[in-house]
């Protein structure tokens, strides 16, 4: 684990990314951070980070090698790491907005650790893609308080960060590690408003779990959101009644996920 303590005017370097993060000022609850990066690298505030991905233009990324499935898996792994960092930033922002500013050091350290891992992987020639900026939404806390999301992901860190963000917005959350556990949980507990389903998991992957849930009339009222580093067609799924209701590609915008759950819940007849 990368653990750093920085003072004003000290920096953290990611040499393979050609990025330098400088702590320019610390005043009370606010830390002013400066970021030096190449012009082709987008640097966004967490609230502007979108859920879509844009392939790097020709000549700006390492050449792709291997089969299509191998390339998809590499993209999936990079997106998972980016998702860890992006969710960490969004949780950090949400905690500051809620006035929960104590004990933020561990969260900040985890973000830097993830960025360091991405930096190392790029040094090995991995493919990379850049996130697009997207709209920021505000979730109605009162409406969200009665809502429940089941998060299905074999990455404890990613699942925990997404759960923390939703909890800060008033949602109840429950975490399971794979599709088999998700189906068992749905059979034994009150239905959540939404299941947030990762795709690449052990024991039972996301596509298999989605097909089993969709074939069971007991779960007809459950919304299924795909949350993955894969494209829907790479996972063998489609959006709509026969697949997932909505797809969010990693790195995700947690605000957009919360807003979409809220919007679909309000549109559902009581």
Buried (B, 14 or more C-beta within 10 A) or exposed (E): EEEBEBEEEEBBBBEBBBBBBBBEEEEEEEBEEEEEBEEEBEEBEBBBBBBBBEEBEEEEBEEEEEEEEEBBBBBBBBBBBBBBBBBBBBBBBBBBEEEEEEEBEEBBBBBBBBBBBBBEBBEEEBBBBBBBBBEBBEBEEEEBEEBBBBBBBBBEBBBBBBBBBBBBBBBBBBBBBBBBBBBEBBEEEEBBBBBBBBBBBEEBBBBBBBBBBBEEEEBEEBBBBBBBBBBBEBBBBEBEEEBBBBBBBBBBBBBBBBBBBBEBBEEEEE
